[in-house]
Amino acid sequence: MALRIAYFSYGNNIIIDDIIYPDGHARMGILGGGSTYAAAGMRVWARGIGIVAGTGSDFPKAYRDHLERLDIDLTGLLVRAFPTPRAWQVLEPDGRRSETFQTDFSQFGHLLPTPIEVPQSYLNATGVHFFDFGDYSEVERLRSSFGNKILLWEPYLPPSSGATLDSMAAALPYVDIFAPGYDEAQRLCSTDGLLMITSQILDCGVAIAVIRMGGQGSVIRTRGMGGMVQLPSYSTEVVDPIGAGNAYCGGFLVGYCETRDILTAGLYGTVAASFMVEQVGLPPAITETTSREAEARQSWLRQHIDEWAQVRRK
């Protein structure tokens, strides 16, 4: 009997990354894409993980095999009659990252999934991670298609998008969790104050605002909450930061669906991100050893949150 799909990532195409590191060396042909990393982040904490994403007819079998080794269901992998998208990822010494698509951006729209292409076996899932490519009307369609599922929206908002909170406000009431990166949130809200940013987002009708800040951790806030839950990142060797934010979102979704506790959800997200940064690309596998290590990392973080918060207040 097939394993029930409990969570899936929807929206972003699978991308092949060519990565330039701060010291000038390059790694070519790395399996990437926001939905790919988000699904891997979910998989750190749960089984029954799927992905609904477009890829090209030239998608290498080795990459499919890698996803299957991670025990990610590929029923929703949509193979289109186009090349698989590629992107240059340039990592700067100060931590900034620039992304340049090698594929014509117009091609992405031809590869993206639609709600009617979600496999029947996914329709009883508990939670959905949505990585958009600028079509905010898709959020309303997802809510209509997926009913009462917990929907986490991770927006794709490069500086060139010109997106503002006003332009996205009509879509926010349809999601449960909105999880932009800090740079994106600053541009959306025209401020760098975390309380102001989260207040503006929550005022648009979303239930939970999550601001991802890379190595500086994350901030989580819900409506009616005076302060914010602030979490550090998990201290580990960072080999490659690409995909960590996506994995955080996947882990957060699982944690929130399973516990309805934003602190635990944030810890799930933080731990999921920590596994992604420890190698180039996706982990080679997720095993029982991974599960035990994930629990140990969550426990350590929970024990040290107050200590970290005191440091932040100084």
WOGI-V721388 format. One record per residue. N is the residue number from 0. PSI is psi as a letter, one per 40 degrees, with the letter a starting at -180 (NA if undefined). Layout:
n:N psi:PSI
n:N psi:PSI
This chain:
n:0 psi:h
n:1 psi:i
n:2 psi:h
n:3 psi:h
n:4 psi:h
n:5 psi:d
n:6 psi:i
n:7 psi:i
n:8 psi:h
n:9 psi:h
n:10 psi:d
n:11 psi:i
n:12 psi:i
n:13 psi:h
n:14 psi:i
n:15 psi:h
n:16 psi:h
n:17 psi:h
n:18 psi:h
n:19 psi:h
n:20 psi:i
n:21 psi:d
n:22 psi:e
n:23 psi:e
n:24 psi:i
n:25 psi:i
n:26 psi:h
n:27 psi:i
n:28 psi:f
n:29 psi:h
n:30 psi:h
n:31 psi:a
n:32 psi:h
n:33 psi:d
n:34 psi:d
n:35 psi:d
n:36 psi:d
n:37 psi:d
n:38 psi:d
n:39 psi:d
n:40 psi:d
n:41 psi:d
n:42 psi:d
n:43 psi:d
n:44 psi:e
n:45 psi:i
n:46 psi:i
n:47 psi:f
n:48 psi:h
n:49 psi:i
n:50 psi:h
n:51 psi:h
n:52 psi:i
n:53 psi:i
n:54 psi:i
n:55 psi:i
n:56 psi:e
n:57 psi:e
n:58 psi:h
n:59 psi:i
n:60 psi:d
n:61 psi:d
n:62 psi:d
n:63 psi:d
n:64 psi:d
n:65 psi:d
n:66 psi:d
n:67 psi:d
n:68 psi:d
n:69 psi:e
n:70 psi:f
n:71 psi:h
n:72 psi:h
n:73 psi:e
n:74 psi:d
n:75 psi:e
n:76 psi:h
n:77 psi:h
n:78 psi:h
n:79 psi:i
n:80 psi:f
n:81 psi:i
n:82 psi:i
n:83 psi:h
n:84 psi:i
n:85 psi:i
n:86 psi:i
n:87 psi:h
n:88 psi:h
n:89 psi:h
n:90 psi:h
n:91 psi:i
n:92 psi:d
n:93 psi:e
n:94 psi:e
n:95 psi:i
n:96 psi:h
n:97 psi:i
n:98 psi:h
n:99 psi:h
n:100 psi:h
n:101 psi:e
n:102 psi:i
n:103 psi:h
n:104 psi:d
n:105 psi:d
n:106 psi:d
n:107 psi:d
n:108 psi:d
n:109 psi:d
n:110 psi:d
n:111 psi:i
n:112 psi:i
n:113 psi:i
n:114 psi:d
n:115 psi:e
n:116 psi:e
n:117 psi:h
n:118 psi:i
n:119 psi:d
n:120 psi:e
n:121 psi:e
n:122 psi:e
n:123 psi:e
n:124 psi:i
n:125 psi:d
n:126 psi:i
n:127 psi:h
n:128 psi:h
n:129 psi:h
n:130 psi:h
n:131 psi:i
n:132 psi:f
n:133 psi:e
n:134 psi:g
n:135 psi:d
n:136 psi:e
n:137 psi:d
n:138 psi:d
n:139 psi:d
n:140 psi:d
n:141 psi:d
n:142 psi:d
n:143 psi:d
n:144 psi:d
n:145 psi:e
n:146 psi:b
n:147 psi:e
n:148 psi:i
n:149 psi:h
n:150 psi:h
n:151 psi:h
n:152 psi:h
n:153 psi:h
n:154 psi:i
n:155 psi:h
n:156 psi:g
n:157 psi:i
n:158 psi:d
n:159 psi:e
n:160 psi:d
n:161 psi:e
n:162 psi:i
n:163 psi:i
n:164 psi:d
n:165 psi:d
n:166 psi:d
n:167 psi:e
n:168 psi:d
n:169 psi:d
n:170 psi:d
n:171 psi:d
n:172 psi:e
n:173 psi:e
n:174 psi:i
n:175 psi:d
n:176 psi:h
n:177 psi:h
n:178 psi:g
n:179 psi:i
n:180 psi:i
n:181 psi:d
n:182 psi:d
n:183 psi:d
n:184 psi:d
n:185 psi:d
n:186 psi:d
n:187 psi:d
n:188 psi:e
n:189 psi:f
n:190 psi:i
n:191 psi:e
n:192 psi:h
n:193 psi:d
n:194 psi:d
n:195 psi:d
n:196 psi:d
n:197 psi:d
n:198 psi:d
n:199 psi:d
n:200 psi:d
n:201 psi:d
n:202 psi:e
n:203 psi:e
n:204 psi:e
n:205 psi:i
n:206 psi:d
n:207 psi:h
n:208 psi:h
n:209 psi:h
n:210 psi:h
n:211 psi:h
n:212 psi:f
n:213 psi:b
n:214 psi:e
n:215 psi:e
n:216 psi:a
n:217 psi:i
n:218 psi:h
n:219 psi:h
n:220 psi:i
n:221 psi:i
n:222 psi:h
n:223 psi:e
n:224 psi:h
n:225 psi:d
n:226 psi:a
n:227 psi:i
n:228 psi:h
n:229 psi:h
n:230 psi:i
n:231 psi:i
n:232 psi:i
n:233 psi:h
n:234 psi:h
n:235 psi:i
n:236 psi:h
n:237 psi:h
n:238 psi:d
n:239 psi:h
n:240 psi:e
n:241 psi:h
n:242 psi:e
n:243 psi:d
n:244 psi:d
n:245 psi:d
n:246 psi:d
n:247 psi:d
n:248 psi:d
n:249 psi:d
n:250 psi:d
n:251 psi:d
n:252 psi:d
n:253 psi:d
n:254 psi:d
n:255 psi:d
n:256 psi:d
n:257 psi:d
n:258 psi:d
n:259 psi:f
n:260 psi:h
n:261 psi:d
n:262 psi:d
n:263 psi:d
n:264 psi:d
n:265 psi:d
n:266 psi:d
n:267 psi:d
n:268 psi:d
n:269 psi:d
n:270 psi:d
n:271 psi:d
n:272 psi:d
n:273 psi:d
n:274 psi:d
n:275 psi:d
n:276 psi:e
n:277 psi:e
n:278 psi:i
n:279 psi:h
n:280 psi:a
n:281 psi:i
n:282 psi:i
n:283 psi:d
n:284 psi:i
n:285 psi:h
n:286 psi:a
n:287 psi:d
n:288 psi:d
n:289 psi:d
n:290 psi:d
n:291 psi:d
n:292 psi:d
n:293 psi:d
n:294 psi:d
n:295 psi:d
n:296 psi:d
n:297 psi:d
n:298 psi:d
n:299 psi:d
n:300 psi:d
n:301 psi:d
n:302 psi:d
n:303 psi:e
n:304 psi:d
n:305 psi:d
n:306 psi:d
n:307 psi:d
n:308 psi:d
n:309 psi:d
n:310 psi:d
n:311 psi:d
n:312 psi:e
n:313 psi:NA
